[in-house]
């Protein structure tokens, strides 16, 4: 395969800043000549429909609005007749006005029927890497390109092959057979190394299974499969491809990772905030009657486990085990923590041994944790997706204190890069996948070496602005001066919006007795005004307010500049030596949101028509629901409403672009209302990702939503109907469920 080099440093100052903080890849440079928030083709001001480099039309609009603003100021000064007392124009107001112009120009020229998903727009997204036993080769998954890659020991790509769509699950047997699953496929592909080449040697078809999120191999010849749509843990025979256990009962909401130890299977369920530990029998089947569950107030992001003589030791990276508190007008008690538990006894129970504030160490949203035991000593390594720090904790050996917890560990931290995901590979050097930087990361114990992933055919498809915006969302860049003390927390957007969706929490808003669920942040561009209260009319206002709220308790002005001097790893995203201005940072976040669109719905893939049940559900929805959840392509454009005879064609595409919302408030009985006029009608896109339901989170699933629905006194209500008059019958609910699953 053709290898793609890494761009050269922008200039000596930027290169020096990066050199001072990170070790470079000796085979490559870092950055090309400055792409500093400009057009994709490298020319300042070049036309692009994705970056901060604007088209000529947008620049003309900006110039016209700026000229009008300047004329207005000049006239005001002239009329006042007191030039020595004139008030200078507010630079923030002028910048926000330019951002409004930019946003409206983008909306005017965007075809919302054909917006690519985030999976298509955000680069190769390496998400996993494993060694092939007995060889010098490795295999990795590129989620954004739906391929598996074969790598040499220097992480140079040798070849790539098609994989199940949106691959996230990777397992390797002791004999070197490779298994790959994808979120948008019901097949598990099998690969093997033959004569130095990776070849697909078969597949396991998982009929009726959608959105496989992760897999793990068991030495009994089984695979453990967790799937995102129906929240199940399945045990599958490798030889026969049959499901041996787990087909009926969900394991927990939002299972995202699964790992196998010698005697246990461990599943992390993000939306139910639970790590499930199940012992296995002699055939490798998980025993649910012996399960131990560790449940917190918020989600875990990473888990590792190690069998010891005293029981199963687990290490988890997750959010602070405390209710989210917004009474201060910001976000409280959402620091990242690292936890250690031991599961032991009969029946098994879990005891907490460590609860350490990782944010205070500079490790935010840790998605890679590695637990090791050497004799009686225990070591734990963690890296944050949201910040550029690696922390190593050691207990030599651990001792129980009077509180029943381990003593404080010895802690060593060093600068790293953000965006790493686990589990990391160890053995001399540690290897990570890094979807934020679109790179493989090599750590030799001194510092990271960044090996960018080649992306043939897509080298110029994404702007620097979009990549900076992604970093603002997933790292602490939006509020880099946040502290950790009491309720004051150091966090990222993803702390509450896992991968941009939700965290399954119902939290107090700080307003009276109003409690709400977290909302997905994908698909915002055509779904304004924003959030349940609809107080932000556009992206410009919303992003500006998010900067303010995120850093509200940092004691720092949210109108700041930022660059490689503060975050040297930004150079890997194409940022030059000059700091990014407050306006450029906000525009970068806006560009990211404009491109942060929903991934495909696995329920429609490979299909083009509705079943009879789905069609009946669509007809019921048209007659009973669409008055509020309108089939609009743009929520605040009445003219974008799609007629019924076009629904099937648009719903059954991978993009599924209909928003199913309206830009007005409604009072439907789900109380307390977040606004005096009710609640803004929410979007119904990708409903299977949004549990629990309703603004207050009172509906556990869609069946619960539909059981409550009915007409009362001539009004449609989602809750509070006085009787069963106007309720949906069982057949109607079944048909509606079939249709809603497609949205």
N, C-alpha and C positions, 0 to 999 in steps of 0.2 A: 504494500500500500504506500501511496505517496505520503511522505512526512511533511508536516507543516511546522516551520520554525516559529519561535516566539518573537514578537516585535522587539526592536531595539529600544533602549531608554530614550525618553523624549529629549533630555539634555543632561548635562553633567550634574546639575543640582538634584534633579529627580533621581538619577541613578545613584548618586551618593546617599540620598535619603533612604533608598531601598537597600543599598549595600549595608548601611549601618544597622539595619534592623533584621534583614533576612538573608540567608545564603542563597545565591542564585544557582540556577541550573547551569553547570559549566558548559553544556553543549549548546546552549541557546542564549540569546540576549533576552531583554525583557519587553521592551515596548518600541513600537514604531514611532516615527516623528509624530508630533503632537496631534492627537485626535480630540483634543480637549473640547468635548461637548460641541461637536460640529457635525457636518454631514458625513454620511457613510463613505463617500468616495475620497475623503481626505481634503477636499477643498473647503475652506471656510465659507459658511453660508450655503453649502451645496444642498440641492433639493434632497429631501428624505422624508419618508412618511413614518419613520419610527424614531428619529433622534431629535436632539435639540437643535441640530442644524436645520433651519427652517427653509421652506420654499420661498421663492421670490414673492409669491402672493402673500404669504404670512408676513414677511418683512414689510411689504407695502402697508398692510393693515396696521402693523405695529407703528410704523412711521407716521401714518395718518393720525392714529389715536394720540401718539406722543406730541405731534405737532399741535393738535387741538388743545391738548392739556397745556402746552407751553403758551399758546395764544391766550388761553383763559387766565393763566397766571399773570401774563404781561398786562392784559386789560385790567385785571384787578389792581395791580400795582399802579398802573397809570391813573385809574379812577381815584385811587386813594390819595394821590398827590403827595405822599410822604415816602419817598424812596428809601430813606434811612430806617424806616420801620417795617419794610416789607418782610413777609414771612416766606422763607424758602419752601419750595415744593417738597412734599414728603416723599423721600425716595422709596419707602415701602409701598405707598399708594401707587406710585408710578410703575414699580415693578409688578405689583399685583394686577394692575391694569394691562400690562403687556402679557401677563400670563393668561388673563381672561381672553384676550385677543387670540393668543396661541390656541387655547382650548377650543374656542368657537370655530376657528379655522379648521382644526383637525376634525371636529364633529361634522362640519359642513361637507368635508371631502371623504368621509369614511362610509364605506358600505358595510352596514352592520349585519347583513346577511352572510358575509363571507370573511369575517374577522378570524384569523388563525387562532388556535388555542395556545395557551402558554406552553404546552408540550412541543408545539411546532416552532414557537417564536424564541424560546429561551436557550437555545444552544444545545450541545450534546448531553449535558447533565449526567456526568458519571456518578453512579450511585452505589457501586459495589465492586470489590476486587478480591480475588482469591488466588492462592497458589495451587498449581497442579502437582500433586504428590509425586516425588521421585524425579522431578524435572526442574529446569530453570525457568519454566514458563509460568505466566499468570494469565488469568482471564478476568475481564471486567465488563460491566454493563453500562451502556449509554442509553439512559431512559429517554432522552429527547430525540434520539435517532433510531430507536428500536433495533439495536444491534448488540451483539456480543463481540468483544475484541480479544485477540490473542496478543499478549505482550511479552517482550523479553525481560531479562532481569533488570535492565535499565529503564523499564516501563516504556520502551519504544514499541509502537504498534507494528505488528507483523502482518495481521490480516483482520478482517471483520466479516461477520456473517449476520444474516437476518435472524432476529429473535422474536419471540412473542411481543405483541404491541405494548409499548410503554413498560419495558421490563424493569422489575424491582426485586424479584426473588432469584437468588443465586445460591446453589448448594453444590458441593463437590464431595463425592464418595472417597473413601480411602484408596480405592483402585483408580481414581482419577476420572470417573465419569462425571460429567457436568450436567446439572439440571437448571433450567431457566424458566421462570414464569413471568407473566405480565399482567398489569392492571386491566388491560383491555383485551384479554384473551382468555379462553377457557382451556387452552392447551399448555402443557409443560413440555418444553423442548429438551431433547437429550443430545449431548455432544460428547465426543471423545477425540483424543489426540491420536492421529494415525500418520506415521512417517513424518512427524514434525509439523503436520497441518491439523487444524481443528475442523472436524467434520460433524454435521448433524447425523445422528445414527438412529433417530426415532423420535417419538413423542408420546405423551400420555394425555388422552383426551378426557377432560373433566366435564362431562355433560351436566348441564344445569348449574354450573358454577360460573360466577361472574366476578371479575375484579380480584384476581389472586394478588395479594399484596406481598407475601413472603413465603419462603419454603425453608425447610431444614431436613437434613438427612439423618436417619437412624440406622445404626449398624445392623439391625435386624432385617434390613432390606425394605424399609418403609420411608416415605416422605411425609412430613408434616406440612400442611397447607393452611394458611390463614387467608380468608377472603373477606374483602371489604364491604361487599354488597349485603350479604346475609349474616355477617358477623360470626362465621363458624371456624372451628379448628377441625380439619379433616385429616385422617390418617389413611394413606394411600399405599397400596402394594406396588413396589417398583416393578416387579416381574409381571404382574397381571394388570396393573392399571386400575384396580378396583378399589373402591372406598371401603375401608375396613371399620371405620368408626367416625362418629362426629357429624353425620349427615343431617341430624334432626335438630339438635339443640344449639343455640348460639353460645359461644364461649364468653362473650362480653362485647360491648359496643366498640367498634372501631379497632379490631385487632390489626396491628401494624407490623410487629416483628414476632418471630418464633425462633427459639434456639433449643438445641438438644444437648444435655449433659449425659454422663454415663447412666444415671438413674432417673432423670426427670426431663420433662418438656416444660419450657417457660414461654408464656405468651404475654405480650404487652398490649393491652386494650386501651388506646388513647382516649376514647370518648367516655368510657366508664371509669377512667382514672385507676385502672386495676392491673396489677401484674398477677397472672394466674400460674401457679406452680402445680404440675401434675406428675405423680410418679408413673412409671411405665411398667407394664408386665413383661413376661418373657418374650412376647411377640412384638414388643415395642408399642403396644396400645396404651394410650393414656388412661389412667384410672380416675374417673371423675369423682368417685366416692372418697378418694384420698387427696383431693385438691386443697391447696392453701391459697387464699386470696389476700393480696396486699392492696388496700384501697386508700387513696388520698383524696384531698379536696380538689386537686387539679391533676393534669396529665403527667405521665412519665414520657420521656423522649428517647431514652436509651436504657438497655438492660444488658448486663453480663452476669454469668453465674459460674460457680466453681464448686465441685464436690469436695467436702472435707470430712474428716473423721467425726466431727461434731454435727454434721448436717450440711445442707446446701447453703452456700454463701452467695448472696446476690448483691450486686451494686447497681444502682439506678441513678440516672440523671433526670431530674424533673423539676416542676415548679414548686415553690414553697407550699408546704402542707398547711394552708391557711386560707380562709375565704378572701377572695379579691375584695378590696375596699376602695371605693371611689368617692368617699365623702370629702376628701380634700380637693376634689376637682381634677385629680389625676388618677394614677393607678398605684394602689398600695398593696403590699404583701405579695408581690409577684417576682421576687428574686428567684434565681435558679439555685437549686440545691443538689447535693449528691447525698444519696442514702445508701446505707449498708444494712441488710437484714440477714438473719439466719432462719431457715426453715428446718425444723427438727421435731421429733417426738411422734407419739401415736395416740390419738390422731395428730397429724402434723399441724403445727402452728408457726406463725412468723413472729419473730422478735426483732425490734429495731435496735441496731447497734451504733449507727452513725447518722447524724443529720447535720450536714455542714453547708454553710452558705457559699456556694460556688461563685455567685456573682461578685462576692467580696474578693475573690481570688482573680477576677477578670475572666472567668469562664461562664459565659452566658448561653443559655439553651444548649447544654451539652448533649450532642447526639452521638458521641463516640466515647464509650467507657470501656476500659480493659481491666479486669480483675485478675490478679495473680497471687498465688500463695507459695511460699518457699519455706518448707518446714512449718514453724509456728508463725513466721512473719507473713504479713499481708501488704501488698502494694496495689495501688489503684491509680490509673492514668486516665485523665479526661481532657477533652478539648471541646471548645464551644463553637457551635455553628454561628453564634451571634457576636463573638469577640475574638481577638487575636492573641489568645493565651493558652498555653498548655500547662496543666498542673499535675504533679506527681505527689501522691499522698502515700505515706508508709507508716505502718505500725510494726514495731520490731521488739517484741511481739505485741499484739493487742492485749490490753488489760481492762477488765470491767471496773468502772468507777462506782461510787456509792449510788449513782443514779441508774445503774444497770446498763450504761452505755460505755463504748470504748473511750479511752483517753484521746485527747486531741492528737492528731497525727503530725508527723514531721512533714512539712509542705515545701516543695520546691516548684517555683513557677518560672516560665520563660516565654519570651515572645514567640508567637506562632502566626498562623493565618486563620481567618474564619472560614466557615463553610464546610468543615469536615464532617463526614458521617461514618458510622460504624457498622459492623465491628471492625476495628483496625486490625491489620495483620502485623504480627510481631515475629522477631527472629533475626537478631542482628540489627536490622533497621525496621522501622514501623511504617506501614503504608496505609494511606487513607484515600478514599474517593472524596472529591470536593466539587459538588454541583454548582456552588456559588462562583468559584473561579474557573469552572469547566476544566479541571486539572486533576492529575494524580499528585499526591503529596508524599514525599519521602522524608522520614525523620530519622537521623542517625544518632540522636541523643544530644546533638549540639544545636541544630536548627533545621528548619524545613527547606526542602528543595522542591520547587514547583515545576511540574512537568505538564504543560498544557496539552489538552486532548486535541489531536487534529480533527478538523471538521470540514472535509473536502466538499466543495460545492456550496458552502455556507459561510465562507470566511468573512464576508462583508454584509451579512444579512442582519446583523444586530448593531444598534448604535451604542456608543459609549454612554449616552444618557440613560438608555434603558438598563444597562448593566449597573450604573451608579444607583438608579432608582431601586433596583432589586436589592442592592446592598443596604440602602436606607431602610428598606422594609425588614430585611432578615438579620441585620446587625444593629449594634448600638449607635450607629452613625447619626441617627435622627436626634438622639439625646446623649451625646458622648460624655457629658459631665454629670450624669446621674450618679447618685451615691447609694450606698446600702447601709441603712440605719433605721431600725424599727420598721415602720410601714414604708419608709422611703426605699425604693427599689431600683435596681439596674436591670433593664429588660429590653426586649425588642417587640415589634408587632407580632412576631410569631409566638411569643410567649402565650398569647391568648388566641391566636389564629394559626393553628398548626397547618403548615404548608399552604397557608392562605385561607383555609376553611375555618373550622371552629375547634373549640376545646371541650365541648360538652358541658360547660359550666352554666349554672344559673347564678348570677351575681347581683349584688345590691348596687343600684346606680348612685346612691347617695342622695336621691330625691324622694322624700317621704317614704312610702313603703313599696316603691317600684323596684321589682326584680326582673331581670331580662336575661335572655340567652345571648351568646356570642353570635355574630352574624358573619357569613363568609365575605371575604374581600375580593373574590374574583368576580369578573363581570360588572365592575362598577361603571365603566365608561358609558354604557347605555342604560344605566339604572339610577339616574338621579331624580329627585334630591335624595340625600344620603341618610341612611340608618332609620331607625324606627320613628324618631321625632322629626325627621326630614328638615333639620335646621340648616344644613349645608346645601345650598342650591346647586353647587357645581364642584368640579374637582379642584379648581383653584382655591376656593374657600375651604374645602375639606382638608387639602394637604397643608395649607397654611395653619389651620387650626390644630392639625395633628402634631406639627412641630411644636406648637405652643403647649399643648396638653402633655405630650410625651416628656418634655423637659421642664414642666411647671415647677417642680420642687428641686431643681438642680442648682438654683441660684445663678443661672446663666441666661443671658438674653437668647431667645430662640432664633433671632435673626443673626445668624453667624455664617462665616465662611469656613471651609474645610478643604484639606488637600492631603498630599502625600507627606507633608511635614508632620501631620497629626496621625495619619493612617497610611504608612508606607505601602501596604499591600494594595491600595487603590491603584498603584501603577499597573498591576496585573489586569485591571479593567480598562486600561487605556487613558488614565488620568495623567496629565502632565504636571510640570512643576508648579504652575500657577494655581493658587487655591480656587475652589469652586465658590462662587458668590452665593448669598442666600437665595437669590432669584434662580440661579442655575440648579441649586439643590432641590428647590421646590419643583422646578420644571422637570428635573430628572425623575422625581417621584411620580409626577403626573404621567410622564411617558410610560413608566413602568405600569401604572394602573391602566392606562389605555391598552396595554398589550397583555395584561394579566387576565386572560379570558379562560372560561371554564374548559377543562379537559372533556373529552368525549364521554358520553354516557355509555357504559358497556352494554346496556340493555338494547341498544339500537344497532350495534355494530354488526355488519354482515346482513342487514335487513333493509328493505325499502318500503314495505307495506305493513299496515296494522293487521292484527288478528281480529276476528269478529268481536271478541271480548273487549279489546282495546278500542275498537271503533265505537262500540256502545258506550264505553267510558268517556270517549271524546265528546260524544253527543250529549251525555249527561252534564259533562263539564261545561260545554257551550251553553246549555240551558240554565244551569244552576250556579255556576261558579265564575264564568268569564266576565260577568258584569263588573266584578272587582279585579280579578286576576286576568286582565285583558291580554289578548294575544298581540302585544305590541313588540316591535323590534327595538324601540327606544321608549323608555317609560314615560318621558315627558313630551312625547310627540303623538298626539291623537291620530294624526294621519299615517302613522307607521303601523296601525292595527291591521293584522293579517286576517283576511276572510277565511272562513272555515274550510273551504275547498282547497286552501293552500297549506293547512296545518300538517297534513300527513307528510307531504314532501319535505317540509322544513324540520319537523320533529325527528324524522328518520335519518337525518344527516348527522355526521360526526360532530358538527359544530352546534346543532340544536339551538339556533340563535334567538328564538322567541323568549322574551323576558318573563311573560306571564305576570304582569304587575301594572300598577297605575300610580301616578304621582300625587295621589290625594289621600286624605285620611278617611278611615272608616271606624265606626264603633260596632264591633261584632260580639260583644259580651266577654271578651278575654280581658279581664281586669286585674289590677288597676291599669288604666290607660297611661301611656307615657307622655301624652300631650292632651291638652284640653279638648282637642277635636278628635281624639282617638289615637290610632296608630297608622302610619303610612302602610299602604298595601304592599306586602313584601313580594319579592320575586320567588317563583317556584322552580327555578332551574336547579337541576341536580339535587332533588329533594332527598335522595337516599344518603347524601352526605351531611344532612343538617339536623339529625336528632340531638336533643329533644325538640319538639315543635311548639309553635306559638311564641309570641314575644316573651311571655313569662315562663316558657319551658314546661308548661303543665301537661302537655300531651307527649307520652312516651314514644309513640309511633304513629304512623299514618292511619292505622285502623282506629286508634283512639281519636284522632282528628275527625274522621268521618263519622264515627259513632255519635259525636257531640253535635255535628252539623244539623241544622234544621231551620225552618221558617217559623216565626212566632210573631203574631200581631202584624203581619205583612212585611216583616223585616227578616233578613237572613242573619242568623247568629252562629258563631263558632262555639259559643258557650252561653249558659244562662237561660236557655229556652225553658219556658214554664212547663211544658208537657212534651209528649212525643209527636204531636201534630207537625206534619211537614218534615219528619225525619227521613233519612235515606233508608230504604229497605236493604236486606242483606245482599241481594243480587246487584243492586245499584252500587253498593259499597265495593263489592268485588270488581265490578267493571271499572269503577273510578280508580281503584288501586292499580289495576293493570295499565291504565292510561297514565296516571301520575308517575309510574315507574319509568316512563319513557322521557320525561322532561329534564 
